[in-house]
């Protein structure tokens, strides 16, 4: 397979989606772990230290470039696959099997991805961009992200927006987690049940943890 086919063929697009999806899953694990420091009960000290390491160290900052590149590639290839699949269906199925054929969220990955994209635009504008602007996009002084979260999540509509974004992420992961691993060849009857269990658990626990963060600030739990 040539480099051009990697980005243009159906198989190539799926492989790109699989590998970038796994990369983003790893990022979510790091991100949720870092953000969970808000519950340390120390008024944000541990969280601020962790955020400083990520924002004031060259290694995470270089990896940050890879993260945005992977995210952009995942989004582009996702839309290309969605449009390709839609164009191949000149007409609907004679019989609508509904969830008996596939879960609704597996048929709605494009829609869920779009909701997550809109959420990411808001999230980046709320936190990442102001922090990098404060640093001059280098390694300068950072804003206090814990205080920033406290201010942002004092508004009910912002909390609702974030919870809806996390809900969309959960459904997206419910299909995407297993699909990513199967795409790269991790598909064996012996491990399918284990992979499915881990996938659904991840799709519930991680988005739920993210959703509880704005809720915790709004309700004064942190």
C-alpha positions as CSV (number, residue, x, y, z in Angstrom):
1,X,0.0,0.0,0.0
2,X,1.4,3.4,-1.1
3,X,1.3,6.5,1.1
4,X,-1.4,7.9,-1.2
5,X,-3.5,4.8,-0.7
6,X,-3.1,5.1,3.0
7,X,-5.1,8.4,2.9
8,X,-7.3,7.7,-0.1
9,X,-8.3,4.0,-0.1
10,X,-11.1,2.7,2.0
11,X,-8.8,0.3,3.8
12,X,-6.2,3.0,4.3
13,X,-8.7,5.4,5.8
14,X,-9.9,2.8,8.2
15,X,-6.3,2.0,9.3
16,X,-5.6,5.8,9.9
17,X,-8.8,6.0,11.9
18,X,-7.9,3.0,13.9
19,X,-4.3,4.1,14.8
20,X,-5.3,7.7,15.4
21,X,-8.3,6.5,17.5
22,X,-6.0,4.4,19.7
23,X,-3.6,7.4,20.1
24,X,-6.5,9.6,21.2
25,X,-7.7,6.9,23.6
26,X,-4.3,7.0,25.2
27,X,-4.5,10.8,25.4
28,X,-7.9,10.5,27.1
29,X,-6.4,8.2,29.8
30,X,-3.7,10.8,30.5
31,X,-6.1,13.7,30.4
32,X,-8.7,12.2,32.7
33,X,-6.0,11.1,35.1
34,X,-4.5,14.6,35.3
35,X,-7.8,16.3,35.6
36,X,-8.9,13.9,38.4
37,X,-6.3,15.7,40.6
38,X,-9.0,18.3,41.2
39,X,-10.5,15.8,43.7
40,X,-7.4,15.7,45.8
41,X,-9.0,18.0,48.4
42,X,-6.0,20.4,48.4
43,X,-7.7,23.4,46.7
44,X,-6.1,22.5,43.3
45,X,-2.4,22.3,44.4
46,X,-1.8,18.8,42.9
47,X,-3.8,19.7,39.8
48,X,-1.8,22.9,39.3
49,X,1.5,21.0,39.6
50,X,0.4,18.4,37.1
51,X,-0.9,21.1,34.7
52,X,2.4,23.0,35.1
53,X,4.3,19.9,34.1
54,X,2.2,19.4,31.0
55,X,2.3,23.1,30.0
56,X,5.8,24.1,31.1
57,X,7.8,21.2,29.9
58,X,9.2,20.8,26.3
59,X,8.4,17.0,26.1
60,X,4.6,17.3,26.6
61,X,4.6,20.4,24.4
62,X,6.2,18.6,21.5
63,X,3.8,15.7,22.0
64,X,1.0,18.3,22.0
65,X,1.8,19.0,18.3
66,X,1.4,15.3,17.6
67,X,-1.9,15.2,19.5
68,X,-3.4,18.0,17.4
69,X,-2.0,16.4,14.2
70,X,-3.6,13.1,15.1
71,X,-6.8,14.7,16.1
72,X,-7.0,16.6,12.8
73,X,-6.3,13.5,10.8
74,X,-8.9,11.5,12.7
75,X,-11.5,14.2,12.1
76,X,-10.7,14.5,8.3
77,X,-10.6,10.7,7.7
78,X,-13.7,10.3,9.8
79,X,-15.7,12.7,7.6
80,X,-14.2,11.2,4.4
81,X,-15.3,7.7,5.5
82,X,-18.8,9.0,6.4
83,X,-19.2,10.7,3.1
84,X,-17.9,7.7,1.2
85,X,-20.3,5.3,3.0
86,X,-23.2,7.6,2.3
87,X,-22.4,8.0,-1.4
88,X,-22.3,4.2,-1.8
89,X,-25.9,3.9,-0.6
90,X,-28.0,5.0,-3.6
91,X,-31.0,3.8,-1.6
92,X,-31.9,2.7,1.8
93,X,-32.3,-0.9,2.9
94,X,-35.5,-2.7,1.9
95,X,-35.9,-3.7,5.6
96,X,-34.9,-1.4,8.4
97,X,-33.3,-3.8,11.0
98,X,-32.7,-0.9,13.5
99,X,-30.6,-2.0,16.4
100,X,-30.8,-5.6,15.4
101,X,-28.4,-4.9,12.6
102,X,-26.2,-2.4,14.4
103,X,-26.4,0.0,17.4
104,X,-27.7,3.5,16.6
105,X,-24.5,5.1,17.8
106,X,-22.4,2.9,15.4
107,X,-24.5,4.3,12.6
108,X,-24.2,7.8,13.9
109,X,-20.5,8.2,14.3
110,X,-20.4,11.2,12.0
111,X,-23.1,13.0,14.0
112,X,-21.5,12.2,17.3
113,X,-18.1,13.2,16.0
114,X,-19.5,16.5,14.9
115,X,-21.0,17.2,18.3
116,X,-17.6,16.3,19.9
117,X,-15.8,18.6,17.5
118,X,-18.0,21.5,18.4
119,X,-17.5,20.7,22.1
120,X,-13.7,20.6,21.5
121,X,-13.8,24.1,19.9
122,X,-15.5,25.4,23.1
123,X,-13.2,23.5,25.4
124,X,-10.0,24.6,23.6
125,X,-11.3,28.2,23.6
126,X,-12.0,28.1,27.3
127,X,-8.8,26.6,28.6
128,X,-6.0,25.6,26.2
129,X,-6.0,28.8,24.1
130,X,-6.0,31.3,27.0
131,X,-3.2,29.4,28.7
132,X,-1.0,29.3,25.6
133,X,-1.7,32.9,24.9
134,X,-0.6,33.7,28.5
135,X,2.6,31.8,27.8
136,X,3.2,33.5,24.4
137,X,2.8,29.9,23.0
138,X,6.3,29.1,24.4
139,X,7.1,28.2,28.1
140,X,6.1,31.5,29.8
141,X,3.9,32.0,32.8
142,X,0.6,30.1,32.9
143,X,-2.8,31.0,34.1
144,X,-4.3,29.3,37.1
145,X,-6.3,26.6,35.4
146,X,-8.0,25.5,38.6
147,X,-9.4,29.0,39.2
148,X,-10.3,29.2,35.6
149,X,-12.3,26.0,35.9
150,X,-14.0,27.3,39.0
151,X,-15.1,30.4,37.1
152,X,-16.2,28.7,33.9
153,X,-18.1,26.0,35.7
154,X,-20.0,28.4,37.8
155,X,-22.4,28.9,34.9
156,X,-25.1,26.2,34.6
157,X,-25.3,26.4,30.8
158,X,-21.6,25.7,30.5
159,X,-21.9,22.7,32.8
160,X,-24.8,21.4,30.7
161,X,-22.8,21.9,27.5
162,X,-19.8,20.0,28.9
163,X,-22.0,17.1,30.1
164,X,-23.7,16.8,26.7
165,X,-20.2,16.8,25.1
166,X,-19.1,14.0,27.4
167,X,-22.3,12.0,26.7
168,X,-21.6,12.2,23.0
169,X,-18.0,11.1,23.7
170,X,-19.3,8.1,25.6
171,X,-21.5,6.9,22.7
172,X,-18.7,7.6,20.2
173,X,-16.3,5.5,22.3
174,X,-18.8,2.7,22.7
175,X,-18.3,1.9,19.1
176,X,-15.0,3.6,18.3
177,X,-12.9,1.8,21.0
178,X,-13.7,-1.7,19.8
179,X,-13.6,-0.6,16.1
180,X,-10.2,0.9,16.4
181,X,-8.6,-2.3,17.8
182,X,-10.4,-4.5,15.3
183,X,-9.2,-2.3,12.4
184,X,-5.6,-2.9,13.3
185,X,-6.2,-6.7,13.6
186,X,-7.0,-7.2,17.3
187,X,-9.9,-9.4,16.5
188,X,-10.0,-12.9,17.9
189,X,-12.9,-15.0,19.3
190,X,-10.8,-15.7,22.3
191,X,-10.5,-12.0,23.2
192,X,-13.6,-10.4,21.7
193,X,-15.6,-10.6,24.9
194,X,-12.7,-9.1,26.9
195,X,-12.2,-6.3,24.3
196,X,-15.9,-5.6,24.3
197,X,-16.0,-5.4,28.1
198,X,-13.0,-3.1,28.3
199,X,-14.4,-1.0,25.5
200,X,-17.8,-0.4,27.1
201,X,-16.2,0.1,30.5
202,X,-13.9,2.7,29.1
203,X,-16.8,4.4,27.2
204,X,-18.7,4.7,30.5
205,X,-16.0,5.5,33.1
206,X,-13.9,8.1,31.2
207,X,-16.7,10.3,29.9
208,X,-18.5,10.0,33.3
209,X,-15.3,11.2,35.1
210,X,-15.0,14.1,32.7
211,X,-18.7,15.0,33.1
212,X,-18.4,14.9,36.9
213,X,-15.6,17.6,36.8
214,X,-17.8,20.6,35.8
215,X,-20.6,19.2,38.0
216,X,-18.3,19.0,41.0
217,X,-17.2,22.6,40.5
218,X,-20.8,23.8,40.0
219,X,-22.1,22.0,43.1
220,X,-19.1,23.1,45.2
221,X,-17.7,19.6,45.8
222,X,-14.1,20.9,45.0
